[in-house]
Amino acid sequence: MFWFCQEKIRVAFCVQKAALNFIDAGKRTHQYVYTVSEDVRQAGFGIGADELAFIVRSHDMKSFEDHGGVEGLAKKVSVPLTDGVVPTDISLRQNIYGYNKFAEKPARSFWMFVWEALHDLTLIILMICAAVSIGVGIATEGWPAGMYDGLGIVLCIFLVVLVTASSDYKQSLQFKDLDKEKKNILVQVTRDGRRQKISIYDLVVGDIVHLSIGDQVPADGVLISGHSLSIDESSLSGESEPVNVNQQRPFLLSGTKVQDGSAKMLVTAVGMRTEWGRLMFTLSEGGEDETPLQVKLNGVASVIGNIGLVFAVLTFLVMTIRFLVTKWVHGEIKDWSISDALNLLNFFAIAVTIVVVAVPEGLPLAVTLSLAFAMKKLMNDEALVRHLSACETMGSATTICTDKTGTVTTNHMVVNKIWTCGRTIKIEGDKSEDVLRSSIAGGVFNILLQSIFQNTGAEVVKGKDGRTNVLGSPTESAILEFGLLLGGDFKTQRKEAEILKVIPFNSVKKKMSVLVSLPNGGGRRAFCKGASEIILKYCSKTINADGKAEPLSQEQKKCITDVINGFATEALRTLCLAFKDVKDTSNAHSNSIPEDNYTLIAVIGIKDPVRPGVREAVKTCLAAGITVRMVTGDNINTAKAIARECGILTDGGLAIEGPDFRDMSPQQIQETIPKLQVMARSLPLDKHKLVILLRKEFREVVAVTGDGTNDAPALHEADIGLAMGIAGTEVAKENADVIIMDDNFTTIQNVAKWGRSVYINIQKFVQFQLTVNIVALMLNFISACISGSAPLTAVQLLWVNMIMDTLGALALATEPPHEGLMKRPPIGRDAAFITRIMWRNIIGQSIYQLIVLALLKFAGIRLLKLSGSDANDILNTVIFNTFVFCQVLGLDLYLSFPSNSDHY
């Protein structure tokens, strides 16, 4: 299904692009001269929306250069490339160039849902029966007495349709709101000279957008500047090969993804003028697929419906045969009246109504209600559910593979210790600058500041209140804040040296490198930072206590490794900073960044405290039979320390490193995984392999957290993919089932609790509905066989059906979870939905109700001492009321059942 949708988009994109380019080419001749429209000129701009959109859409380098390149376009849309859009111009830009919103299919009106509900086959048959009943009734009993039965059926049909349509309409509105929330991406832009985050819907032409690995390109635009920018355009073109974007090919299309590198882009088209917007207008998105539970229940509903059909046919045949036999016995087999026809019509109406009651159409409604209710509540609890199935699947989770940074920790990092020049120094506020300056040589101090400010993906900006803010990942921000604490100035440092090349950090290489040109002809210098063990391998020198570089001996390497391990055992995240002066600039590859012979500057220890409540959440998961495993790229000692602190690593647990896991034999894997609790220094492919093994070999239901682009395969492979809302990239979020908006492990535990609640609530509703169905079917069938009449009329059965499918579903399907749910084992992957205990409850309730109702049916007149011509009518009313009260008591009973393994 996913491949088909991708292929559909790719074909539509190619066909549409060819057609549009053909049309655009027809409009342009070789002598084409662009003229600015009057309204654009009066607004103060030098280029119109259609011309801007055409340049990027058609990748027209000639027009791009004719307009003066990116600087010329920026000038024509009245925006300085350094400061970005002025907030006061936003409404004017939206009027001229449009809003960054796509045209959507008009929402279906309430009356469309009414129209769909009226197409139910059994309701159509009942409408025909009602019409005939009114016609025959008026002819036999006169006006208005003859129309009461038929009108009652019509009224019930009307109420059933109204309630069904109202419920479906409300759900459609809720899912539309959730869908809008899913698409509301935060984008980093420069406006009014400040870097800030805005909603994708607020983006305008002229905005300067900052892109990094994993981001979605939020609009069409052109490259201003960038480093190693690689774009995945498969969402548009279907081509898996990434496209390199540079000054020779500067065009960026909305909806594509940043696969590698970083960049700044100038927005040239938004909303329906983008390539993605024009494409989406030609395609209609499909609705939400049915969840596994809905599919399972549809099968249950189909079987019960078929049983109901058999009983309905048998009831109709028995009543009709008894009626014909009675006429034959009285010698009236050849004498037929309108009253006889009305009796046969009534038999048919009762049979059809039995089918209506027997088909448990309330099951899918109950599932949708329960899932929608859970989705709404989880949204309030910082979890955005992207796929309905995730709600119920999470209730069956047996394993959670979680990240460390930001999920079990606060993600608010602070440099706590630094080792440099052979000394370890604890960082303590404002005193740190003086301590470091007195401890190390001035030259080393300057190189340390250069390494911090030149080799970073973060940025220092001024807020509206004038305060200094750091924008970037938590690790980058911590190091940059440390540099500011040491008295460094970000802008001054960046102006002193020209950045020639950047290799951004990614989770495979676990390092970031930069090549800069030093001022005053000082040559070129490469800086490198990243995972301690990896950077240490690249180093051949270190700085000694005198501030001079010296060869790195094996003994010194061992001492530095001990420092790294010492930091790690204190639960500090460790990074190494290194540099290398590049002297040979004569060859063609002078901008290549070296991979060896670096000089180690410092080892930095970063503190990232465990989140409050995580230890309790992990304890709750373990009590609920959910194994929690930490999979992180961090140092193994840091990972073990954090895992112990939050209760993940226990006495019998195992902690290993990713390379060791990759080298294991199948036999070793079978022995290791059951005890595995921590995997450190892991690559995204290690996480992917672990998920596959847990699901396929160990039959676990696996939930996985992820935040990076490379986590997408693991998120997609898992039963439940959980992307981080703050630290997560757009690629990770797109491949996830649930987005954890606050990146908190406690929220993950909450999702599991709601998943269990959904499953239990649906089980309760199934018990309630099946009990009602069995009693209604058996009562009418037994009565028809013995007495020739059904005590429950078509109107009464329709009324019960309506109440049962709506209010019953609301009562049982929307019950909130309680702590008891997390004190029972998870529901197995292959567990039967209707358990033995449930069958016991259903059969027990059915037998009890049938005994009471049968007693009233066959001995009610005598027990209640009824007499007179209306005795049967009074008895049938008593039977109906008793039947209703039995269901109310049953509903109360199922509501009061504790949701634990003793009952389900």
C-alpha positions in Angstrom: 0.0 0.0 0.0 2.8 2.4 0.9 4.7 1.5 -2.3 1.6 2.1 -4.4 1.1 5.6 -2.8 4.7 6.5 -3.5 4.5 5.3 -7.1 1.2 7.2 -7.5 2.9 10.4 -6.3 6.0 9.8 -8.4 3.9 9.3 -11.6 1.7 12.2 -10.9 4.8 14.4 -10.2 6.5 13.4 -13.5 3.3 13.9 -15.6 2.4 17.1 -13.9 5.9 18.5 -14.1 6.2 17.7 -17.8 2.8 19.3 -18.5 3.4 22.4 -16.5 6.9 22.9 -18.0 5.3 22.5 -21.5 2.7 25.1 -20.7 5.3 27.5 -19.1 7.6 27.0 -22.1 4.8 27.9 -24.4 4.3 31.1 -22.6 7.9 32.1 -22.8 9.7 32.8 -26.1 13.4 33.5 -26.6 12.6 37.2 -26.5 10.7 36.8 -23.2 11.1 39.9 -21.0 9.6 39.8 -17.5 7.5 42.8 -16.4 6.4 43.4 -12.9 2.7 43.8 -12.3 1.4 47.1 -10.9 0.2 45.6 -7.5 3.6 44.0 -6.9 5.4 47.3 -7.7 3.2 49.3 -5.4 3.8 46.8 -2.6 7.5 47.6 -3.0 8.7 44.3 -4.6 10.5 43.8 -7.9 9.2 40.3 -8.8 5.9 38.5 -8.8 4.8 35.3 -7.2 4.4 33.3 -10.4 7.9 34.3 -11.8 9.5 33.3 -8.5 7.7 30.0 -8.4 8.6 29.2 -12.0 12.4 29.8 -11.5 12.6 27.1 -8.8 10.0 24.8 -10.2 11.6 24.6 -13.6 15.2 24.8 -12.2 15.7 27.6 -14.7 19.3 28.7 -14.1 19.2 31.3 -17.0 16.2 33.2 -15.4 17.8 32.8 -12.0 21.0 34.4 -13.2 19.1 37.1 -15.2 17.5 38.2 -11.9 20.9 38.5 -10.3 21.1 35.1 -8.5 20.2 34.7 -4.8 21.3 38.3 -4.0 19.2 39.7 -6.9 16.1 37.7 -5.8 16.6 38.8 -2.2 16.8 42.4 -3.4 13.7 42.0 -5.5 11.7 40.6 -2.6 13.0 43.4 -0.3 14.9 41.2 2.2 18.5 41.6 3.5 20.1 38.1 3.5 21.7 38.9 6.9 18.7 40.1 8.8 15.7 38.4 7.1 12.1 39.5 7.0 10.8 42.4 9.1 7.7 41.2 11.1 5.7 44.3 10.0 6.0 43.1 6.4 4.5 39.6 6.9 0.9 40.5 6.2 1.9 42.4 3.0 4.0 39.4 1.8 1.1 37.0 2.5 -1.2 39.2 0.4 1.2 39.4 -2.6 2.9 35.9 -2.5 0.3 33.8 -0.6 0.1 31.8 2.6 2.1 28.6 3.3 -1.0 26.4 3.4 -2.2 23.9 0.9 -5.7 23.7 -0.5 -7.5 20.8 1.1 -10.4 18.8 0.0 -13.6 20.4 1.5 -14.6 18.7 4.7 -17.6 16.5 4.3 -20.7 18.1 5.8 -22.9 16.6 8.4 -25.5 15.9 5.8 -23.1 13.7 3.8 -22.7 11.5 6.9 -26.5 11.4 7.2 -26.7 10.4 3.5 -24.2 7.6 4.0 -26.0 6.3 7.1 -29.2 6.1 5.1 -27.5 3.7 2.6 -27.4 0.9 5.2 -29.2 -2.0 3.5 -31.1 -3.3 6.6 -32.3 0.3 7.3 -33.5 0.6 3.7 -35.5 -2.7 4.0 -37.0 -1.4 7.3 -38.0 1.9 5.6 -39.9 -0.1 3.0 -41.5 -2.2 5.7 -42.5 1.0 7.6 -44.0 2.5 4.4 -46.0 -0.6 3.7 -47.1 -0.9 7.4 -48.4 2.7 7.4 -50.3 2.1 4.1 -51.8 -1.1 5.2 -52.4 0.1 8.8 -54.4 3.2 7.6 -56.4 1.1 5.3 -57.4 -1.4 8.0 -57.4 0.6 11.2 -58.0 4.1 9.8 -56.3 7.4 10.6 -54.4 7.9 12.9 -54.3 4.6 14.7 -53.1 2.7 11.6 -49.9 4.6 11.3 -48.5 4.2 14.8 -46.4 1.1 14.2 -45.0 2.2 10.9 -44.3 5.7 12.2 -42.6 4.3 15.3 -40.2 2.4 13.0 -39.6 5.5 10.9 -38.8 7.5 14.1 -36.4 4.9 15.3 -34.6 4.8 11.9 -34.4 8.6 12.0 -32.8 8.5 15.5 -30.4 5.7 14.5 -29.2 7.6 11.4 -29.0 10.9 13.3 -26.9 9.4 16.1 -24.6 7.5 13.7 -24.1 10.5 11.5 -23.4 12.8 14.5 -20.8 10.4 15.9 -19.0 9.9 12.5 -19.1 13.7 11.9 -17.5 14.5 15.2 -14.8 11.9 14.7 -14.0 13.3 11.3 -13.6 16.8 12.7 -11.3 15.5 15.5 -9.1 13.5 13.1 -8.9 16.6 10.9 -7.6 18.7 13.8 -5.1 15.9 14.7 -3.9 15.8 11.1 -3.4 19.5 11.1 -1.4 19.2 14.3 0.8 16.5 12.7 1.7 18.8 9.8 2.5 21.8 12.0 6.3 21.7 11.9 8.5 24.3 13.6 11.0 25.9 11.3 14.1 27.9 12.2 14.3 31.2 10.4 16.2 34.5 10.7 13.8 37.4 11.1 14.6 41.0 12.1 18.2 39.9 12.6 17.3 37.2 15.1 17.2 33.4 14.6 13.9 32.0 15.9 11.5 29.2 15.6 8.1 29.7 13.8 5.3 27.5 12.6 5.5 26.2 9.0 2.1 27.9 8.4 3.6 31.3 9.2 6.4 31.1 6.6 6.4 33.8 3.9 8.3 34.5 0.7 11.6 36.2 1.7 12.2 34.2 4.9 15.7 33.0 5.6 15.3 29.3 6.6 18.0 27.3 8.4 18.2 23.6 7.4 20.0 20.7 9.0 20.1 16.9 8.8 16.6 15.4 9.0 14.7 18.6 8.3 11.9 18.8 5.8 12.2 21.6 3.3 9.2 23.7 4.3 8.8 25.7 1.0 10.4 26.1 -2.4 13.5 28.2 -2.3 17.1 28.8 -3.4 20.3 28.1 -1.6 22.0 31.1 0.1 24.9 29.2 1.7 25.6 25.7 2.9 27.9 22.8 3.7 27.8 19.3 2.1 24.0 19.7 1.5 22.4 16.5 0.2 18.6 16.4 -0.4 16.3 13.4 -0.6 13.7 14.1 -3.3 12.2 10.6 -3.4 8.9 12.0 -1.9 8.5 13.9 -5.1 10.4 12.1 -7.8 10.5 8.6 -6.4 14.3 8.5 -7.1 16.2 7.1 -4.2 19.6 8.7 -5.1 20.1 11.9 -3.1 20.6 15.2 -4.9 23.6 17.5 -4.0 22.5 21.1 -3.8 25.2 23.8 -4.3 25.8 27.1 -6.0 25.6 25.4 -9.4 22.3 23.7 -8.5 20.8 26.0 -5.9 17.1 24.9 -6.1 15.2 23.4 -3.1 11.7 21.9 -3.3 9.1 21.8 -0.6 8.4 18.4 0.9 11.9 17.1 0.3 14.2 16.0 3.2 17.8 17.1 4.2 19.8 13.9 4.1 23.1 15.4 5.0 24.8 18.8 5.6 23.4 22.1 6.6 22.3 25.3 4.8 20.4 28.6 4.7 17.8 29.1 2.0 15.7 32.0 0.7 12.0 31.1 0.4 10.7 31.9 -3.1 7.3 30.1 -3.1 4.8 29.0 -0.5 1.6 27.0 -0.3 -0.1 26.2 -3.5 2.7 27.8 -5.7 5.2 25.2 -4.5 5.9 22.0 -6.4 4.5 20.0 -3.5 1.4 22.1 -3.2 0.6 21.8 -6.9 1.1 18.1 -6.7 -1.0 17.6 -3.6 -3.9 19.4 -5.3 -4.1 16.7 -7.9 -4.1 13.9 -5.4 -6.6 13.1 -2.7 -5.1 11.6 0.4 -6.6 8.3 1.6 -8.2 8.0 5.0 -6.9 6.3 8.1 -6.4 2.5 7.6 -8.3 0.2 9.8 -6.4 -0.8 12.9 -5.7 -4.4 13.7 -8.3 -4.4 16.4 -10.9 -3.0 14.0 -10.0 -5.7 11.5 -10.3 -8.4 14.2 -13.7 -7.1 15.4 -15.0 -6.7 11.9 -14.4 -10.5 11.6 -16.3 -11.0 14.9 -19.1 -8.7 13.7 -19.4 -10.6 10.4 -19.7 -14.0 12.1 -22.3 -12.7 14.6 -24.2 -11.0 11.7 -24.4 -14.3 9.8 -25.6 -16.1 12.9 -28.2 -13.3 13.3 -29.3 -13.7 9.7 -29.8 -17.5 10.2 -31.9 -16.8 13.3 -33.9 -14.1 11.5 -34.7 -16.4 8.7 -35.7 -19.2 11.1 -37.8 -16.8 13.2 -39.6 -15.6 10.0 -40.2 -19.1 8.8 -41.4 -20.4 12.1 -43.8 -17.5 12.6 -45.1 -17.7 9.0 -45.5 -21.5 9.1 -47.4 -21.3 12.5 -49.6 -18.6 11.0 -50.4 -20.7 7.9 -51.0 -23.8 9.9 -53.4 -21.9 12.2 -55.3 -20.7 9.1 -55.4 -24.2 7.6 -56.7 -25.7 10.9 -59.5 -23.1 11.0 -60.3 -23.7 7.3 -59.3 -20.2 6.4 -56.3 -21.0 4.2 -58.0 -19.6 1.1 -59.5 -16.5 2.9 -56.9 -13.7 3.0 -57.4 -10.2 4.2 -55.4 -7.0 4.6 -55.0 -7.9 8.3 -53.3 -11.2 7.3 -50.9 -9.3 5.0 -50.1 -6.9 7.8 -49.3 -9.9 10.1 -46.9 -11.3 7.5 -45.4 -7.9 7.0 -44.9 -7.6 10.8 -43.2 -11.1 10.8 -40.8 -9.8 8.1 -40.1 -6.5 10.0 -39.3 -8.5 13.1 -36.9 -10.7 11.2 -35.2 -7.7 9.6 -34.9 -6.0 12.9 -33.3 -9.1 14.4 -30.7 -8.8 11.7 -30.2 -5.1 12.6 -29.8 -5.9 16.3 -27.6 -9.0 15.6 -25.1 -7.1 13.4 -22.9 -5.5 16.0 -22.2 -2.4 14.0 -21.4 -0.7 17.4 -18.1 -2.6 17.6 -16.2 -0.5 15.0 -17.9 2.6 16.5 -16.7 1.6 19.9 -13.2 1.0 18.7 -13.1 4.4 16.9 -14.6 6.1 19.9 -12.1 4.6 22.3 -9.1 5.2 20.1 -10.2 8.8 19.3 -10.8 9.4 23.1 -7.3 8.0 23.9 -5.7 10.1 21.1 -7.3 13.3 22.4 -6.3 12.6 26.0 -2.7 11.6 25.0 -2.5 14.9 23.1 -3.1 16.7 26.4 -0.4 14.4 27.9 2.3 15.5 25.3 1.9 12.5 23.0 0.7 13.0 19.4 -0.7 9.8 17.9 -0.1 9.7 14.1 -1.6 6.3 13.5 -4.7 5.0 15.3 -3.3 1.5 15.5 -0.5 2.7 17.8 -2.9 3.3 20.6 -4.0 -0.3 20.8 -0.6 -1.9 19.8 1.1 0.0 22.6 -1.1 -1.8 25.1 0.6 -5.1 23.9 4.2 -3.8 24.1 6.5 -6.2 25.8 9.8 -4.3 25.2 10.7 -0.6 25.0 14.0 0.2 23.4 14.7 3.8 24.5 17.4 6.4 23.8 19.3 7.9 26.7 19.8 11.6 25.9 16.6 13.7 26.3 14.4 10.6 26.9 15.5 9.4 30.3 17.7 12.5 30.9 16.5 16.1 30.9 18.4 17.1 27.7 19.5 20.2 29.5 23.3 19.8 29.3 26.0 21.7 31.2 29.8 21.2 31.0 30.7 19.8 34.4 34.4 18.9 34.0 37.3 19.4 31.5 40.6 17.7 31.2 43.3 19.7 29.4 47.1 20.1 29.6 47.2 17.0 31.9 44.8 18.5 34.5 41.2 17.9 35.4 39.3 21.0 36.2 35.7 21.1 37.7 33.6 23.9 36.1 31.9 26.0 38.7 30.1 29.1 37.3 31.8 32.4 36.7 35.1 31.3 38.4 35.8 28.9 35.6 37.4 31.5 33.2 40.0 32.5 35.9 40.7 29.0 36.9 41.3 27.8 33.3 43.4 30.9 32.4 45.6 30.3 35.4 45.9 26.6 34.7 46.8 26.6 31.0 48.9 28.6 28.7 47.3 31.5 26.8 47.9 29.9 23.4 46.1 26.7 24.5 43.2 28.8 25.9 42.8 30.6 22.6 42.9 27.3 20.6 40.2 25.9 23.0 38.0 28.9 22.3 38.6 28.6 18.6 37.7 24.9 18.7 34.5 25.7 20.6 33.3 28.6 18.4 34.5 27.6 15.0 33.5 23.9 15.1 29.8 24.2 16.1 26.4 23.7 14.6 24.8 26.0 17.2 24.4 29.7 17.1 24.4 32.6 19.6 21.4 35.0 19.1 19.9 37.9 21.0 16.3 37.5 22.2 13.6 40.2 22.2 14.5 40.9 25.8 18.1 41.4 24.9 19.3 38.2 26.6 21.8 36.0 24.9 20.3 32.7 23.7 22.0 29.6 22.2 20.1 27.8 19.4 21.2 24.3 18.5 21.2 20.7 19.8 21.6 20.3 23.6 25.2 19.0 23.3 26.3 21.8 21.0 24.5 24.4 23.2 26.3 23.1 26.3 29.7 23.5 24.7 28.9 26.9 23.2 27.5 28.1 26.6 30.8 26.9 28.2 32.7 29.0 25.6 30.7 32.0 26.5 31.3 31.3 30.2 35.1 31.4 29.4 34.6 34.9 28.1 34.6 34.1 24.4 32.6 36.1 21.9 30.8 34.1 19.2 30.6 36.8 16.5 34.2 38.0 17.1 35.6 34.4 16.8 33.6 33.7 13.7 34.8 36.9 12.0 38.4 36.2 12.7 38.5 33.0 10.6 36.8 32.1 7.3 35.1 28.7 7.4 36.1 26.7 4.2 34.4 23.4 4.8 32.1 21.7 7.3 31.3 18.0 7.8 28.3 18.1 10.2 27.8 15.6 13.0 25.9 12.4 12.2 25.2 9.3 14.2 27.3 7.0 12.1 30.6 9.0 12.2 29.9 10.4 15.6 32.0 13.4 15.0 31.9 16.9 13.4 34.8 18.5 11.5 35.5 22.0 10.1 38.3 23.5 8.1 39.0 27.2 8.6 41.4 29.8 7.2 43.2 31.7 10.0 43.6 35.5 9.9 46.7 37.4 8.9 48.0 34.6 6.6 48.1 32.1 9.5 47.3 29.2 7.2 44.5 26.6 7.6 43.4 24.7 10.6 41.1 21.7 11.0 39.0 21.2 14.1 37.4 18.0 15.1 35.1 17.0 18.0 33.0 14.0 18.8 32.8 10.7 20.7 35.9 10.5 23.0 37.2 7.0 21.9 36.8 7.9 18.2 38.5 11.3 18.3 41.3 9.9 20.5 42.1 7.4 17.7 42.6 10.3 15.3 45.1 12.0 17.6 48.9 11.5 17.5 49.7 14.4 19.8 48.5 16.1 23.0 49.1 19.3 24.8 51.3 18.9 27.9 51.3 20.9 31.2 53.5 23.6 29.6 51.0 24.2 26.8 53.2 22.6 24.1 52.2 19.8 21.7 54.0 16.5 22.2 53.7 13.0 20.7 50.9 10.9 22.3 52.5 7.8 23.8 50.6 4.6 24.6 51.0 5.4 28.3 49.4 8.8 27.8 46.6 7.3 25.8 45.9 4.9 28.6 45.8 7.9 31.1 43.4 9.8 28.9 41.2 6.7 28.5 41.2 6.4 32.3 40.1 10.1 32.5 37.3 9.4 29.9 36.1 6.4 31.9 36.3 8.3 35.1 34.1 11.0 33.7 31.7 8.3 32.3 31.3 6.5 35.6 30.1 9.9 37.1 27.3 9.8 34.4 29.0 12.5 32.4 28.8 12.5 28.6 32.3 12.8 27.2 33.6 14.5 24.1 37.1 15.2 22.8 38.2 18.4 21.1 41.2 18.3 18.7 42.9 20.4 16.0 45.4 20.1 13.2 47.3 22.8 11.3 47.0 22.0 7.6 50.1 23.2 5.7 49.9 21.7 2.3 47.4 23.8 0.3 49.0 23.4 -3.1 47.0 20.4 -4.4 43.4 20.3 -5.8 42.1 18.8 -2.6 43.3 21.6 -0.3 39.7 21.9 1.2 39.6 18.3 2.3 39.5 17.8 6.0 42.3 15.5 7.3 41.4 12.3 9.2 44.5 11.7 11.3 47.4 13.2 13.1 45.3 15.6 15.2 46.5 17.2 18.4 44.2 16.6 21.4 43.1 19.8 23.1 40.7 18.7 25.8 38.3 16.0 27.1 34.9 17.6 28.1 32.5 16.0 30.5 28.9 17.1 30.1 26.3 16.5 32.8 22.8 15.6 31.7 20.7 14.7 34.8 18.1 12.0 34.8 14.5 13.3 34.4 12.4 13.5 37.5 9.9 10.6 37.5 11.8 8.4 35.1 12.9 5.9 37.8 9.3 5.5 38.9 8.1 5.1 35.2 10.7 2.4 34.6 9.7 0.6 37.7 6.0 0.8 36.6 7.0 -0.7 33.2 8.9 -3.5 34.8 6.0 -4.3 37.1 3.7 -4.4 34.0 5.9 -7.0 32.3 7.5 -4.5 29.9 11.3 -4.9 29.5 13.1 -1.5 29.1 16.4 -1.5 27.1 18.6 1.5 26.7 20.1 1.9 23.2 22.5 4.8 23.0 25.5 6.1 21.1 27.2 7.2 24.3 30.2 5.8 26.1 29.4 2.4 27.8 30.3 3.6 31.3 28.1 6.8 31.0 25.3 4.6 29.7 25.7 2.1 32.5 25.8 4.9 35.2 22.6 6.5 33.8 20.9 3.1 33.3 21.6 2.2 37.0 20.4 5.5 38.2 17.0 5.2 36.5 16.5 1.5 37.2 17.0 0.1 33.7 20.3 -1.8 34.4 19.7 -4.4 37.2 22.0 -6.8 38.9 21.4 -9.7 36.4 21.4 -7.4 33.4 23.9 -7.1 30.6 25.5 -4.0 29.0 27.4 -4.3 25.7 28.7 -2.1 23.0 27.4 -1.9 19.4 30.6 -3.3 17.7 30.5 -6.4 20.0 26.8 -6.9 19.2 27.5 -6.7 15.4 30.2 -9.4 15.7 28.0 -11.9 17.7 27.1 -15.3 16.2 23.5 -16.4 16.1 24.0 -18.6 19.1 25.6 -15.8 21.1 22.7 -13.5 20.1 20.1 -16.1 21.4 21.9 -16.1 24.7 22.6 -12.4 25.0 19.3 -10.7 24.0 17.2 -12.0 26.9 19.6 -10.5 29.4 20.5 -7.4 27.3 19.5 -4.1 29.1 22.0 -1.5 27.7 23.6 -1.2 24.3 26.2 1.6 24.1 28.2 3.1 21.2 25.5 1.7 18.9 24.8 2.7 15.3 21.3 3.2 14.0 21.7 -0.1 12.1 22.4 -1.8 15.5 19.1 -0.6 16.8 17.4 -1.7 13.6 19.0 -5.2 13.9 17.9 -5.5 17.5 14.3 -4.6 16.7 14.2 -7.2 13.9 15.6 -9.9 16.2 13.2 -9.0 19.1 10.2 -9.1 16.8 11.0 -12.1 14.6 13.1 -14.4 16.8 11.7 -13.6 20.2 8.1 -12.7 19.2 8.2 -9.5 21.3 5.9 -6.5 20.6 8.5 -3.8 20.3 8.3 0.0 20.9 11.3 2.0 19.8 12.3 5.6 20.4 14.3 7.6 17.9 15.2 11.2 17.0 17.7 11.1 14.1 17.2 10.6 10.4 19.1 7.3 10.6 16.7 6.0 13.2 13.9 5.9 10.6 14.5 2.2 9.6 14.2 1.1 13.3 11.1 3.3 13.9 9.5 1.9 10.7 10.4 -1.7 11.6 9.1 -1.6 15.2 5.5 -2.4 16.2 5.3 1.1 17.7 7.7 3.9 16.5 8.1 6.7 19.1 9.8 9.9 17.7 11.0 12.7 19.9 9.1 15.9 19.3 11.8 18.3 20.5 15.1 16.6 19.4 13.6 14.5 16.6 14.1 15.3 12.9 11.2 15.4 10.5 12.3 12.2 8.9 12.1 10.4 12.2 8.7 11.9 13.0 7.3 10.8 9.6 8.4 7.2 10.2 6.9 7.1 13.7 3.5 6.1 15.0 3.6 8.4 18.0 5.4 11.7 18.6 6.5 12.3 22.2 6.1 16.0 22.3 8.2 16.5 25.5 10.8 13.8 24.8 10.0 12.3 28.2 10.1 8.6 29.1 7.2 9.0 31.5 5.0 10.0 28.5 6.0 6.7 26.8 4.8 4.8 29.9 1.5 6.8 29.7 1.0 5.8 26.1 1.4 2.1 27.1 -1.2 2.6 29.9 -3.7 4.2 27.5 -3.1 1.4 25.0 -4.1 -1.2 27.6 -7.1 0.9 28.6 -8.3 0.9 24.9 -8.0 -2.9 24.7 -9.8 -3.5 28.0 -12.6 -1.0 27.2 -13.3 -2.7 23.9 -13.4 -6.1 25.6 -16.0 -4.7 28.0 -18.1 -3.4 25.2 -17.9 -6.7 23.3 -19.2 -8.5 26.4 -22.0 -6.1 26.8 -23.1 -6.1 23.1 -22.8 -9.8 22.6 -24.9 -10.4 25.7 -27.7 -8.1 24.4 -27.5 -9.7 21.0 -27.7 -13.3 22.3 -30.6 -12.5 24.6 -32.6 -10.6 22.0 -32.1 -13.3 19.3 -32.9 -16.2 21.6 -35.9 -14.6 23.2 -37.6 -13.8 20.0 -36.7 -17.1 18.4 -37.8 -19.3 21.3 -41.1 -17.3 21.7 -41.7 -17.5 17.9 -41.2 -21.3 18.0 -43.4 -21.9 21.1 -46.1 -19.2 21.0 -46.0 -18.0 17.4 -45.3 -14.3 18.4 -42.3 -12.3 19.3 -42.5 -10.3 22.6 -40.0 -7.7 21.3 -41.4 -5.6 18.4 -39.4 -4.0 15.6 -39.7 -0.6 17.2 -38.5 -1.9 20.6 -35.5 -3.7 19.1 -34.5 -0.7 17.1 -34.7 1.5 20.2 -32.5 -1.0 22.1 -30.0 -1.2 19.2 -29.7 2.6 19.0 -29.1 3.0 22.8 -26.7 0.0 22.9 -24.6 1.1 19.9 -24.2 4.7 21.0 -24.6 5.4 24.8 -23.3 1.9 25.6 -20.3 2.5 23.5 -19.7 5.9 25.0 -20.0 4.5 28.6 -17.7 1.6 28.1 -15.3 2.7 25.4 -14.3 6.0 27.0 -13.4 4.9 30.5 -10.1 6.4 31.5 -7.2 4.2 32.6 -6.2 3.6 36.2 -2.9 2.4 37.8 -4.2 -1.2 38.1 -3.7 -1.6 34.3 0.1 -1.4 34.8 0.1 -4.2 37.4 -0.7 -7.0 34.9 1.3 -8.6 32.1 0.9 -7.3 28.5 -1.5 -8.8 26.1 0.3 -11.3 23.9 0.8 -10.8 20.2 -1.4 -13.9 19.3 -3.8 -13.8 22.3 -7.5 -14.4 21.6 -9.5 -11.2 21.8 -12.6 -12.9 23.4 -11.1 -14.8 26.3 -12.6 -17.8 28.2 -13.4 -15.5 31.1 -15.3 -13.2 28.7 -17.3 -16.2 27.3 -18.1 -17.2 30.9 -19.5 -13.7 31.6 -21.4 -13.5 28.3 -23.0 -17.0 28.6 -23.7 -16.5 32.4 -25.4 -13.2 31.8 -27.4 -14.5 28.8 -28.7 -17.5 30.6 -29.7 -15.4 33.6 -31.5 -12.9 31.5 -33.2 -15.5 29.3 -34.5 -17.4 32.4 -36.1 -14.2 33.8 -37.6 -13.1 30.4 -38.8 -16.6 29.5 -40.5 -16.8 32.9 -42.3 -13.6 32.2 -43.2 -14.6 28.7 -44.7 -17.9 29.5 -45.9 -17.4 33.1 -46.1 -13.7 33.3 -49.9 -13.3 33.1 -50.4 -15.8 35.9 -47.5 -14.4 38.1 -48.6 -10.8 37.6 -52.3 -11.7 37.8 -53.1 -9.9 34.6 -56.6 -10.1 33.0 -58.6 -8.3 30.3 -58.1 -7.7 26.6 -54.9 -5.8 27.1 -53.2 -8.4 29.2 -50.8 -9.4 26.5 -49.9 -5.8 25.7 -49.2 -5.1 29.3 -47.1 -8.3 29.6 -45.0 -7.4 26.5 -44.4 -3.9 28.0 -43.2 -5.5 31.2 -41.0 -7.9 29.2 -39.5 -5.0 27.2 -38.8 -2.9 30.4 -37.3 -6.0 32.1 -35.1 -6.6 29.1 -33.9 -3.0 29.2 -33.2 -3.0 32.9 -31.3 -6.3 32.5 -29.0 -4.5 30.0 -28.6 -1.5 32.3 -27.6 -3.8 35.1 -25.2 -5.6 32.7 -23.7 -2.3 31.7 -23.2 -1.4 35.3 -21.7 -4.8 36.0 -19.1 -4.5 33.1 -18.3 -1.0 34.2 -17.6 -2.1 37.7 -15.4 -5.0 36.7 -11.8 -4.3 37.7 -9.5 -4.3 34.6 -7.1 -7.0 35.7 -6.1 -10.4 34.6 -8.5 -12.1 37.0 -11.4 -11.0 34.9 -10.0 -10.7 31.4 
